[in-house]
Amino acid sequence: MNPVNQAQMKEFAEAYDLEEKSESDQFELYTIYSIINGGSGENIDPFDAHLTGTEFGLDGVAIIVQGNLVTDADEASTAIADTKNPQIDFYFFQSKTSASFDYGEMSKFFDSVKGFFSGHLIGESPQLDDLIEAKNYLYTNGVKRRNPGIYCYFASTGSYEKQQRIERLVENTKNELTELSIFDEDSLELNIYGASQLQRLYRAASTSTEVTLDFKESVVLPRHESVGEGYIGYIPASELLKVVSIYNENGNITDINKSVFFDNIRDYNPNSKINKEITSSLEKGEHDNFVYRNNGITVVARSINRIGNNFTIEDFQIVNGCQTSNVIYHNRDNVEDVFVPFRLIGTKDEDFIFSIISGTNKQNPVRDEQFWSLLPFMKNLEEFSRGAPASKKIFLERRENQYRSEAVERARIVQMQPFLKAITAGLLGAPHRAARNYKAEIGDNVDDIFEERQDVRPSYAIAFLHYRLEFMWRNQKINAATKIYRFYIIDAAVRQVLGRRAFIGLSNKEKIKFSEDLIKLSADEVRLSKVVSSTEKTLETHLKSLGAAAAREKLRDTIRSETFFLAVRDRYIPTTGTLK
């Protein structure tokens, strides 16, 4: 293997606790991580896209809906619930540690991609069946004004030099996918990547974004105790493109960089009245109007290095101006002499960053996860979690890519959505509602769990339990097939402490004892493994009695039902937990 890729893969494996996995598994995960997070600007856990079986011609499949990776029909339903016109993208991966680009392997890969949509891959593995069901659900319920995108990546550690036979295969496959008329033709890509492309993408995924701007028309903002330096003024649209674009090794723009936006860039609607008006004015050449009629962009950066009019900004996010950025990006060939109002704020104070986000987005609807991430309780929880002893340290990611520039163990990062689902299953005792209805459950109980004066330790204990289970699944210390029961497993682990008692209503002293006992259980692989296996046995025994265990789609619907939950819960709850 190329020594640079080998070194990067070693670094990746250490960051994600993968030393026990095979080299081929490590390389497959490294490839998925580099391409998804570095090439598309998404913030996706590569393990959720990695296929763990021996599926024909595929190492990974990622279905991304509105920036969320979905792995089954339940998650697909949740992902499209809040939007009328969701952005849906399919990613397929096949990677080889050898330096060759084998025609036969590539042909198998493309056949598998086509088989995914034709139904020929049904039955390959339970994991792939779940993904196919998610695809079917999305085409039935989510494809409205625009077709999904499709991106296919075959990767090797060699250097690809175009071969006529392979190029013809790629072209024929692209034509076949186009003729299906189920994809956005402008978002249909078949890519062959070698060592150098993977190296570049890995660096983009694992290091903070850095851009140098010509910001000559700037005025220094007044001093503020939380701000290192701040500027306001305007910049040419060509400079804004540097901030919002992803470039390839040849310096050409390939995509918009989703990772630099706090607000959901996928909510951009080119057909909205205001965006159509702006685009029309640009097409008519009314460029001088833009700076007067637009509210502009606000960028927050952790580092600003100014030399004259050149501002090098690092680890930054656009906290206001998603629509403007999209309009400029999508009209980038027609923005000469267009100027954009621009505000640049340098700060490392997360609380102040969140206050800017709140203040500059009042006119936009704030999603539940975003709102909850801004709560003072979450800041307290984040600080407590990262201040825990080394073996129990976790990092709550309240803001996407929050830890991108920090040297933290990536496996210990817990994102908001899985954390909230774990809270629903564990603290609220609703494992059957955690996948589909966690927002409603959290919303009904937010003051009981996330009010500022609440003790953060129970929520930390749930986050730590989530991390430990993920670690054990990833490293095959527990059967990966049990992940379908993950929320019941979380509830069962909590019940080892609570017994039949409800978490809400415990005294402060009892909550502290609950947290300590749950953390001890989570850290003990032998005890936690027993909880997983006993919960699996309990659920599957009841499923067999219902005749629901064989059909995976029916299985998922069954375990999400109130009837099933009420029937099995008493069977895995001990009469008395460790919390007397």
N, C-alpha and C positions, 0 to 999 in steps of 0.2 A: 504494500500500500504506500501511496505517496507519503513521505515523512511529515509534511505539513498537515495533511488531513489526519494522519495518525495522531499527531500531537493535539489537534483540535478535538478529535474524538475522545482522547484520553481526558482532556479538560472537561468535556461535556459529560462523560461518564462519571467523573468525580463529583461534578456539580449536582447530578441527579441520582447519586448512589447506585450506579449501574455496574460496579466492578465485577459483580458476580454473573452478569449476563455474558453471553457469547459475543465474539467479535462481530459476527454478522448482525446480531440483534442491535448491538451498540451502533453499528454503522447505519442500519435502517432508521433508527431513532434519530441519530445525528443528522441524517439526510432530511427527514421530515421536519425536524426543528429548524434547520437552516433555511429550507425552501419556504416553509409557511411563515415563520417569524421574521426571517431576514428578507425574503423576496417579495412577500405580499404585505408585510407590515401588520399582520395579525398578531394577536397575543393568545396563542393556543398551546395547550399542553400536548406535546407530541405523542405521549403515551395513549391518549384517547383516540388518536388517529392510527396507531400502529396495530396491525393485524397479528394476533399472537398464535394463530394456527398455521396450517400449511396450505393456505388458500392458493388456488391456481393463478400464477402470474402476477400476484399483487402482494406488496409488503405493507401498504397503508392506504386508507381511504379517509378523507376528511370532507364532511358535509358542513359548510359554514353558512349559517343563516343570520343575517344582521350582526355579524361579528361573533356569534356564538357557535361553537362546534356542537353538533347534535349527533348522537349515536343510535338513537332509536326514535320511533314514532312519537313517544311521549315528549321527548325533548324537542322534536320538530314542532309539535303542537304548541309548546310553551314559547318557542322562539318566534313564531309568527303571530302570536296572540295580540301583540301591541302595535302592529303595523299593517297598513292596508296594502302596501306594495313592497314586500320584503325582497332584499337582495339575497339570492341563493347562489352558492358556488360549490362545485364538486371538484375535489382534488384527488388525484390518484398517483401512487408512488410505487416504483420498483427500483431497487438499488443493488448493486453488486460490488463486493470488495475487490474484485479483479480489475485489471486495467483495460480489459477488452470491452467492446461494444458488440455483443453477439446478436446477429440478425434473428436467430431463433428465439432467444429470450425476449427480445423486443417485440417480436410478433406475438408471443404468448401474452405479453403485457397488454398490447392493444386489443387482442381478442378478449381478454378479461374485462377491460373497460367497456367494450361493446356488450359483453355478456351481462354486465352489471345492470345495464338499462333494458336489455331484451328479456331478462329473467332467467337466462341460462346458468347463472351462478347460484341460483337458489339451492340451498342444501349444502353449499361448500363448508360453511361453519355457522354456528349460532350468531357469532359476532357479525358476520357478513349478512346474514339474514336480517338482523336488526337494522343494518344500514340500508338494505334494500327496502324494508318496510318504511323507513324514514323517507327514502326517496319517493316511494309511492304516495305517501301522505302529502308530501310537499307538492308534487305535481297535481294532486287532486285538490288541495286546499290553499296552496301558497303561490302558485304561478298565475299571475294576473296580467299586469301591464308589461312585464318583461320576462323573458326566458332566463333560466339559470346560465351561469358561466361554467365552463369545464376546462380544467387545467391538468395535463398529464405530464409526469416527470419520470424519465428513465435516467438513472445516475450511476456512474462508475468512477473509479479512482484514476482512470487514464485521461488522455487528452483526445477528445473527439475531433477527428478530421473527416469532413463530409464524404460519405461513401454513397455512390449512386444507388445501390440496391436499397440501402437503409433510407435514403432520402425519398425514394419512390414509395417505400412502405409508409413513411410518415405522411406523405401527400395523399396517398390512397385512403389511409385511415381518417385523415382530416376530412376528406370529401365524404366518406361514409357517415361520419358523425354529423356533418353539416346537413346531409340529405335526410337525417331523422327529423329535422325541423323542431327539435325540442331544446335547442341551446341558443344563446345569444351569439351570433356569428362573430361579433367583435370581441367576445370573451371566450374564444375557443382556441386553446393552445396545446401543442404537443412539443415538449422540450426534451432535449438530450443534454445532460450536464456532465461535465468532467470534473477533474480535481480542482482546477482553478475557479470554476463557477461556485463550487461548494465552499471553497475557502472564503471567497468574497461574501457569500450569503451568510456563512456562520459568523463572520466578523460583524456583519450588519445586525444579526440577531442578538449577539451577545455583548455588544458595546453600545454606548449611548450615541445618539445621533448628533452629528456636528456639521454645521453649515456656516459659511462666511458670506455675509451680506454687505452690499454697498448701501449704506443708510446715511447718505449725506444730508438729507433734509430732516434732521432730527433736533429736538429740543430736550434738554435734560429735565426730567420730572422732579418735583420737590422731594426733599429728603423724607425718608420714612424708616422707622426703626427695624422693620422686617424686610427692607429692600436694600440690596447691595447697590444697585444702580437701576435707573429707569429712564426711558426715552419715549418721546411721542413725536410723530411726524407723518411722513408718507414715503412710500418706496415704489419703484417701477414694478409692474406686474411680473416682469421677467425675474426680479429678485424674489418675489413671493413664490414663484415656481420652484426655486431652490429649496424653500422651506417645506413644500407640500408634496414633492415628487420623489419617486424612487428612480435611480439611474442604474444602467447596466455598466459593464466594464468598459464599454466604448463611449460612455458619457451621454448616452441617449436615454430619454425619459421612457420608462416602461410601465409605470403605474402611479397612482396616487398613494401616498404613504399614510395608511390608516392609523399607524401607531402614534402619530403626532397629534391626533385629535382627541380631546376629552369627550366632547359631545359626539353623538353617533353619526359618523360621516355617511353611514348607509341610509340615513333618513333623507339624504339629498334627493330632491325631486326635480329633474330638469324641466318637467312640464307644469310646475307651479306657475302661477300668474307672474309673480315678481321675477322668478328666475328666467322665464321666457322673455320678459320685458328687457332684462339686463342683457341677455344674449342677443336679442334683436338690436339693441342700441349698439352693441359691439360690432355686429355684422354690418350695421349701417355706417360705421365709422365714427360714431359719436363718442369717441374715446375721452374727450375732455370733460364729459359729464360725470364719469365714473367716480372720481375722487370727491365730488360734491354730493352725490346721491347715495353713497355707500357708507355704512357705519364702520367698515374696516375690520382689522384683525387685531386680536390681542394675543401675544405670545409670552409665555412664562418660561424662563430658562434658569437652570441651576448655575450656569456659568456663562459670563459674558466677558470676552476679551476684546477690547477696542484698541485699534491702531488707526488713528485718523478717522476716516469715514468707513473703514472696514470693521465690521462687528462679527466676531466668531462666537457663535452661540452653541452650547452643548447641553444635551439632556433637556430638551425643550418640548413643550406642548402648546398647541393652539387651543386656548380655552374659550375663545369666542371668534366666530367667523367661518364656521363650517360651510355655510351656503356660498359665501363670497369666494372661499378657496376653491370650491367645486366649480363655480362658474368660470373662474380664471383658468383652472386646470383644463376643463373641457373645451375652452375656447383659446387654448394656449397658442394656436397659430395665428390668432387675430387680436393680440393684446399689445401691439407696439404702441408706445406713447400713452399707455394706460397707467394711471397711478392709483395706489391703494392706501387709505389711511392705515397707519401702523403704530401699534404700541408695544414696546418691548420692556419686560420687567424681569430683572434678575433677582431671584430669591431662592433660598433653600428651606424656607419656613413652610412646612406642609400645611399648617393651619391657615397661613396667609394665602397660600395657593388656593386652598378650598374656598376661602372667602372671596377671592377674585372670581373663581368659577361661579359661585353662587350669585355674585353681584352682576356679572356680565351675561348671565343666562336667564334672567328673570322672565324674559318674554318667551322662553322655550319650555316645554313640558319636561320636567325632570323625572326620569325613570325611577322606579322604586329602589333598585339597587344603588343608584347614584345618590338618592336622597338619604338612604340609610348609611351609606359610606361617609356622609358628611356629618353625621351625628357626633357630638362630643364623646359619647360612649365608645364609638369605634376608634377614635384617636387614642383613648385611654387603653383600649384592648390591644391596639397595635403596639403601643409602647411597652405594655406589660409582656406581650408575647415575644417580642424581640429581645427583651431583657431577661428572659428565662435562662436557666443554666444551659450550657452548650448542647447537651443531649436532648433537651426538651424545648429548644428554641424553635419558634416558627415565625413566619413573616406574613401578616395579613395584608393582602394587596388591595387597599381601598381604592386605588387609582390605577388604571391599566399601565403596565410597564413602569410602575413606581420604583421597582428595584433594578431596573435595567442597567443602571450605571454603578450599582453597588456589587461588591464581591461577596454575595451571599449564596448559600447552598440552595440551588434552584428547587430541589425536591421539597424544601421546607416552605416554599411560598404557597399560601392558601388563598385562592381567589374568592371574591365575594359570593358569586352564585353558588358554588358547591358548599361554601361555609353556611349560607343561609338555608340551604336544603338540609344540611346536617343538623342545624339548630332546630328546624321543624321536626325532624325525625327524633332527635334526642331530647332536647329541653321541652318541646311542646308535645312529645309523645304521639306524633302523627306520621309514622313512616309511610303509610299508604297514601298520604297527601303530599309528601315531600317533593316528588318528581313533578307533579302537575299543578299543585295548588299551594306551593310554599309562600307565594306572595300574599295570598289571602290570609294564611295562617299567621305569618309574621305581622301583617298589618293589623290583625285583630289583637295581637299580644305585644305590640312593640314597646309599650310603656313598662310591661312586666319584665322584659328582658334587656332592652336597649336604652332605658331611661338613664340619664347621666349619672344618677346616684347609685345605680345598680352595681353590684360587685362584678368585675370583669372575669373573675376566675372560673365560673361555670362555663362561660362562652369560650374561654381559652381551652378548657378541658375538652370541649366538644371539637374545637379546631385541631387539637393535638390528637384526639382519637381519629379524626378524619385523615390526618397526615400519616398516622401509624398504619391504618388500614391500606391506604394507597401505597405506602412503602412496601408492605408485605405482599400485596397483589403484584406490584411491579417486579419484585424480586422472587416471585413464585414461591413464597413462603406459605401462602395459602392459595387454594384453588381459584384461578381467575374466573371460573364459571360462576362462582358465588357472588360476583359483583352485581348481578341482576337483583340480588336480595340486599344490597348495601344498606338501604335505609332501615330495613328490619334488623340488620346486624347492629347498626348504630343504636337503635332502640333497645335491642337485647343487651348490649354492653352497658348502657345506662341503667337498665333494669337490674343488672348484677349489683348495682349500688343502691338504687332506690327501692327495689322490690316493687310493691304495688302502690307506692306513694307517688304523688304528682310533684314535679319539680316546683311549679308555681305554687306558692304557699309555704315553702320551706322557710325557716328562720335564717337569718344571716349566718349564724354559727353552723347550721346544717348545710347551707350552701357551700361553705368553705370545706367542710368535711366531705361533701359530695365531690367537689372538685379534686381534692387530694386522692380519694379512692379511685375515681375514674382515670386519673393520670397514671396511677400505679398499675391499674389493669391494662391501660393502653401501652405502657412501656414493657409489659411482660408478654413476650411473644407466645409463650406456651399457653398462658391463660387466655389471651386474646384469640389464639387459634382454636381453642376449645369452644369459645363462644361462637365463632364463625361456623364450625362444623356442627355444633348442636343446633344452632338456629337453622342452618341449611336442612338438617335432617327433619326438624319439626315442620318446616314449611313444605318440604317435598312429600312428607308423609300425608299431609292434608291435601296437597295438590293431587296426589295419586288417587285419593278417595273421591276427588271431584272429577277425575279424568282430564285434568287440565295441564298435566306436566309435559305432555309431548309437544303440543303446538305452542311455539314461543310467543306468537302474537296473543294467543288466548291466555298464556301464562302471565304476560305482563298486565293485561287487562284485569285478570283475576286478582293478582296480588295488590293492585291499586284500589280494589273495591272495599267498601266499608264492611261488607259481610265477611269477606275473607279475613280482614284485620281483626274483627271481633271474635272470629272463630279460632284464630291461632294464637292471639296474644297471651292468653292465660297459660298456654302450653310452654312458652319460653320464659315467662316471668317467674322468678323464684318467689316463694312465699314471703321471705324476708331477705332484703339486700344487706350489704355491709353497713349501710346507713341505718342504724337501729332507731 
